[in-house]
Amino acid sequence: MVIKNVNLETVCGITSKLPENKLPELAFAGKSNVGKSSLINGLMNRKSLARTSSQPGKTQTINYYNVNGQMYFVDLPGYGYATANEQVKAQWGKLIEDYLHQSKMIRAVFLLIDIRHAPSENDRIMYDWILDRGYKPIIIATKADKIKRSQLSKQIRLICDTLDVVDDTTVIPYSALSKQGREEIYELLDDMLKEELT
């Protein structure tokens, strides 16, 4: 996959109506500060189109990035930010639930998990939520450069065991620094686009 054109096309907040897109949508979910914006920027070959922040919980909208006029990368609000008040957490949850429930063009949901730690309770809830909506999440194990290569298999097993993943779940270790895992994700995207055309 070669990314030529990218633009932030639609931003949806709590009160916004979700767009009825005609192109396939690839959704990215993950808790605050898991590296979601860094992954999306890395895939799009852009330094800062998806806004990264040292302040977790910054993404409070659903952001639709039109990629090559072929698909949308859909950046969902980060969840699980500890100091957000309960009302804000509930609103983020409703935004994500509405999206997963209403969008007819979702072709894949990527769930980002920090490879250094066991998935949190919020991660487990999100994983089950995505499954309940009929999607099989693709796990992106972020921050792979922060651990030794010899620890990769052990940490991936920890993620799979903690989430109790379904058989044949794809888990891709990813590093925003080295771009490890990017080509594997591109291959998945290419396969999805081919399926759309057949």
C-alpha positions as CSV (number, residue, x, y, z in Angstrom):
1,M,0.0,0.0,0.0
2,V,1.2,3.5,-0.9
3,I,-0.4,6.4,0.9
4,K,-0.6,9.3,-1.5
5,N,-3.4,11.6,-0.3
6,V,-4.8,11.9,3.2
7,N,-7.2,14.5,4.7
8,L,-9.2,14.9,7.9
9,E,-12.7,14.9,6.3
10,T,-15.1,14.7,9.2
11,V,-15.0,15.3,13.0
12,C,-17.9,14.1,15.1
13,G,-18.6,15.1,18.7
14,I,-21.2,14.0,21.2
15,T,-24.1,15.7,19.4
16,S,-22.9,15.1,15.8
17,K,-24.7,12.8,13.4
18,L,-22.4,10.1,12.1
19,P,-21.7,10.4,8.4
20,E,-23.1,7.9,6.0
21,N,-19.9,7.1,4.1
22,K,-19.7,5.0,1.0
23,L,-16.0,3.9,1.5
24,P,-14.8,1.1,3.8
25,E,-14.0,2.2,7.3
26,L,-11.1,0.9,9.4
27,A,-11.6,1.9,13.1
28,F,-8.9,2.4,15.6
29,A,-9.8,2.0,19.3
30,G,-7.5,2.0,22.4
31,K,-7.2,3.6,25.8
32,S,-5.7,7.0,26.2
33,N,-2.0,7.3,25.7
34,V,-1.6,3.9,24.0
35,G,-0.1,5.4,20.9
36,K,-3.2,5.6,18.7
37,S,-2.4,8.9,17.1
38,S,1.2,7.8,16.6
39,L,0.1,4.6,14.8
40,I,-2.4,6.5,12.6
41,N,0.3,9.1,11.7
42,G,2.8,6.3,11.0
43,L,0.4,4.5,8.7
44,M,-0.5,7.7,6.9
45,N,3.1,8.8,6.6
46,R,2.3,12.1,8.2
47,K,4.0,13.6,11.3
48,S,1.1,15.2,13.0
49,L,-2.2,14.9,11.1
50,A,-3.6,12.8,13.8
51,R,-3.1,14.9,16.9
52,T,-0.8,13.4,19.5
53,S,-0.7,14.8,23.0
54,S,1.2,14.4,26.2
55,Q,-2.2,14.8,27.8
56,P,-4.1,11.5,27.7
57,G,-7.8,11.8,26.8
58,K,-7.3,14.6,24.3
59,T,-9.2,12.8,21.5
60,Q,-12.8,13.4,22.4
61,T,-14.2,13.2,18.9
62,I,-14.5,10.6,16.2
63,N,-12.1,11.7,13.4
64,Y,-12.5,10.4,9.9
65,Y,-9.4,10.5,7.7
66,N,-9.9,9.9,4.0
67,V,-7.0,7.8,2.7
68,N,-6.3,7.8,-1.1
69,G,-10.0,8.3,-1.7
70,Q,-10.3,4.5,-1.1
71,M,-11.0,4.2,2.6
72,Y,-11.4,5.9,6.0
73,F,-9.2,5.6,9.0
74,V,-11.6,6.3,11.9
75,D,-9.9,7.5,15.1
76,L,-12.2,6.7,18.0
77,P,-11.9,8.6,21.3
78,G,-9.4,7.2,23.8
79,Y,-11.0,5.5,26.7
80,G,-10.0,4.8,30.3
81,Y,-8.4,8.1,31.2
82,A,-8.3,8.0,35.0
83,T,-8.9,11.7,35.8
84,A,-11.7,12.2,33.3
85,N,-15.0,12.7,35.2
86,E,-17.7,10.0,35.0
87,Q,-19.9,12.1,32.7
88,V,-17.1,12.6,30.2
89,K,-16.3,8.9,30.4
90,A,-19.9,8.0,29.7
91,Q,-20.0,10.4,26.7
92,W,-16.9,8.8,25.2
93,G,-18.4,5.4,25.7
94,K,-21.6,6.4,24.0
95,L,-19.7,7.9,21.1
96,I,-17.8,4.6,20.5
97,E,-20.9,2.5,21.0
98,D,-22.9,4.6,18.6
99,Y,-20.2,4.3,16.0
100,L,-19.8,0.5,16.3
101,H,-23.6,0.1,16.3
102,Q,-24.6,2.5,13.5
103,S,-21.8,2.6,10.9
104,K,-22.5,0.2,8.0
105,M,-19.1,0.6,6.4
106,I,-16.9,-0.8,9.2
107,R,-14.6,-3.4,7.7
108,A,-12.1,-3.9,10.5
109,V,-11.6,-2.7,14.1
110,F,-8.0,-2.4,15.3
111,L,-7.7,-2.5,19.1
112,L,-4.5,-1.1,20.4
113,I,-2.9,-2.5,23.6
114,D,0.4,-1.4,25.2
115,I,2.6,-4.4,24.8
116,R,4.4,-3.7,28.1
117,H,1.4,-4.4,30.3
118,A,-1.4,-6.8,30.7
119,P,-4.6,-5.4,29.2
120,S,-6.7,-3.3,31.7
121,E,-10.3,-3.9,32.6
122,N,-11.3,-1.2,30.2
123,D,-9.3,-3.0,27.4
124,R,-11.2,-6.2,28.2
125,I,-14.6,-4.4,28.2
126,M,-13.7,-2.8,24.8
127,Y,-12.6,-6.1,23.3
128,D,-15.8,-7.8,24.4
129,W,-17.8,-4.9,23.2
130,I,-16.2,-5.1,19.7
131,L,-16.9,-8.8,19.6
132,D,-20.5,-8.3,20.6
133,R,-21.0,-5.9,17.7
134,G,-20.0,-8.7,15.4
135,Y,-16.4,-7.7,14.6
136,K,-13.2,-9.7,15.3
137,P,-10.7,-7.1,16.5
138,I,-7.1,-7.0,15.1
139,I,-4.8,-6.4,18.1
140,I,-2.0,-3.9,17.6
141,A,0.5,-4.3,20.4
142,T,2.0,-0.8,20.6
143,K,5.3,0.4,22.0
144,A,7.2,-2.7,20.9
145,D,10.4,-0.8,20.9
146,K,10.1,-0.4,24.7
147,I,10.7,-4.1,25.4
148,K,13.5,-6.6,24.4
149,R,12.9,-8.6,21.3
150,S,13.1,-11.8,23.5
151,Q,10.1,-10.6,25.5
152,L,7.8,-10.2,22.5
153,S,6.3,-13.7,22.5
154,K,5.7,-13.7,26.2
155,Q,4.0,-10.3,26.2
156,I,1.8,-11.2,23.2
157,R,0.7,-14.3,25.0
158,L,-0.1,-12.2,28.1
159,I,-2.3,-10.0,26.0
160,C,-4.1,-12.9,24.3
161,D,-4.6,-14.8,27.6
162,T,-5.9,-11.7,29.5
163,L,-8.3,-10.8,26.7
164,D,-9.2,-14.4,26.2
165,V,-9.0,-13.8,22.4
166,V,-10.9,-15.9,19.9
167,D,-9.0,-18.4,17.8
168,D,-6.9,-17.0,14.9
169,T,-6.9,-13.5,16.2
170,T,-4.2,-11.4,14.5
171,V,-1.8,-9.7,16.9
172,I,0.8,-7.3,15.3
173,P,3.6,-5.8,17.5
174,Y,4.1,-2.2,16.4
175,S,6.7,0.5,17.1
176,A,6.0,4.1,16.2
177,L,9.8,4.7,16.3
178,S,11.1,1.9,14.0
179,K,7.7,1.4,12.2
180,Q,8.0,-2.4,13.0
181,G,4.6,-3.9,12.1
182,R,3.6,-1.3,9.5
183,E,4.1,-3.5,6.5
184,E,2.0,-6.2,8.1
185,I,-0.8,-3.7,8.6
186,Y,-0.5,-2.4,5.1
187,E,-0.8,-6.0,3.8
188,L,-4.1,-6.4,5.8
189,L,-5.4,-3.2,4.3
190,D,-4.5,-4.3,0.8
191,D,-6.3,-7.6,1.3
192,M,-9.4,-5.7,2.6
193,L,-9.5,-3.4,-0.4
194,K,-9.2,-6.4,-2.7
195,E,-12.2,-8.0,-1.0
196,E,-14.2,-4.8,-1.5
197,L,-13.5,-4.9,-5.2
198,T,-14.5,-8.6,-5.7
